[in-house]
Amino acid sequence: MKPTRRDFVLTGSALLLTGCGGGSSDSATTPTPTPTPTPTPTPTPVPPVSNLSAEMTALRNFVSANSTAAADLPALATTAVSVTWSTGLSSTTAGTSLTAGFNVPVTDARISRTLPTQTAASLPAYPTASGMPCLRVDRNYSCKGVQRSVGSVQWLRFRTDAPVIEIIGCLSDGAYTAQTLIVDGKLVPATVLPSCRTGSRGGYNFGALKITFASRQMRDVWIETALAVAYLRFDSGDLLESPNDLSEPQISVVGDSYLQTISTTFSNGGAIALELGARLGIKRVATDAIGGTGYWNSGAGLGNLNDRLPAHAADNSIVYLVMSGLNDYGDAVSNNSLVWPSRSQYEQGVLGYLQGLRNAQPKALIVVTAPFCPIAPMSDSNYASNPATNTSTLGDFLYKAQLFKASLSSLAGPWIYIDVLMGGGWLNSSGASGDITNLQWLTGGTAGPGTTATYKPGNTNGGGGGGFGGIATVPVISGGRYSQAPQIAASGGSGSGLLLSSTINTAGVITSVNIIVPGSGYSSGGLPTLVIDKQFEQTAATLGTPTLITGINPNGEYPLQSFAPPGTTPADLNNIYSLLSLDKVHPSSLGVQMISTRLARNIRAGLLAL
């Protein structure tokens, strides 16, 4: 921590007066001066002994060198990078534009990837491309005696001088894959490619993602994709080298559906974790995101955090970020039934998970957030969903936040607690703290006078709502005809961030344009221009005028005493209209941006202050 004031060390000098007596003298003899004593050398200060482990020292040095205090995303690439399907999709094999090239299995040691020891050929029906299995992350655990597995975001990293690279794998029919690249430290925004063929009726589509650069030169390429990858293909004479990133830190981010959200930058899911990693300079990112679960709540048998602990521990990450608690504490044993724990059972569930994670990873930095609460009246009220469990006299979310902080504080360091609920800032295991705003991250503050669970003056919807100039629909006037669903690009207009995908029927006619990310800032007089890619076009389609989302709570306000005024930009930290999606629960793309930025700043500051 930098000091809040300067400490000044005042040094004085003594004036030594010498003479031959008390009166005048007629003597011309010059008195002999008193010799100046030789000063005693000041010993070199001994540097304080650092309590940081070698692992934490390395992590702190890496994050300090590879991120900024503002936790910015990497700068945008200044040279064009094209991402397309190389050839048409197929139900059996992938085509190629590199006819003289060579294949490299994704398991090759020169290709770094997500959790390689926990990657398996576990897709249903075990699809293969050119005899090589299509792989995905698959970590095993059990819940209530039933064997289950949990996946992760998927990324690859390698060095190559190839001007054209193909990444081959499979994707479910009717789905899409978004590709985000970081090339030599510069960000290449997401490109969405649909997976839908003429005549296809489910199953897998095999294809080759084609990445084209402007020239041949050695590059460090990182790419996140939804494709289940089997191999990479390069042209004859291309070089492939390892990125040598095994010494770089890895972060595992664990939680619920908040970690399944998407953003304009990362549109396959896991956007908070991926944006957080990019802002900290960490490319080795793993996630475990299961919606509707918590420390205790298993989400109808999907597995709570304690069930999934063995899978988390096996990641062997140096940073673990745990974002959970929104769905606790009743255990959803079915769609219509909750089983409530006693208070001691729930508290042991929270403490037991964190103790288990610390025991499994004694050197890791454990970061825990307070529970996110997107509904203002619940976040700091005395509302208790089950008073028999929560006997604390605090509201549910304040109680959970207090419990999480106390449980984490009982562990050996290093750890960081982040109060995302009430804006109480971060606290680390060394006792340092910061970023205390006392403004809630999503809901804004304390409910105004007269507000109750049923009376919410000014907002009858009971919480924030999304919109803020997002695109709601894109009508299809004429569907044209395509051999496979075409890419649709959006540009211009008053806003940004719109990402689209198309769907075709068995005859190749576009039946719908799907809104992947609605974007923000668009207006009726500033709608984007949409362009349909012609790569697979037989007869051109015609699209209608995009329509805007009708926002819920359009002023972005709730009668909150400590609410930060929404202002005029979507960057306001408490403008719940822009930060929440239309479901009023999950963060919008702008919400993901805000959350990932503030988490990155808090983790960076807390780490540097250990």
Salt bridges, closest charged atoms under 4 A:
ASP7 OD1 - ARG5 NH1 3.07
GLU55 OE2 - LYS363 NZ 3.18
ASP108 OD1 - ARG110 NE 2.91
ASP161 OD2 - ARG216 NH1 3.44
ASP220 OD2 - ARG157 NH2 2.76
ASP238 OD1 - ARG216 NH1 2.93
GLU241 OE1 - ARG159 NE 3.60
ASP245 OD2 - ARG157 NH1 3.92
ASP245 OD2 - ARG284 NH1 3.25
GLU248 OE1 - ARG157 NH1 3.00
GLU275 OE1 - ARG279 NH2 2.96
ASP288 OD2 - ARG308 NE 2.96
ASP288 OD2 - HIS312 NE2 2.33
ASP315 OD2 - ARG139 NH1 2.75
ASP331 OD2 - LYS144 NZ 3.02
GLU347 OE2 - ARG343 NE 2.75
ASP435 OD2 - ARG598 NH2 3.61
GLU537 OE2 - LYS534 NZ 3.59
ASP583 OD2 - HIS586 ND1 2.67
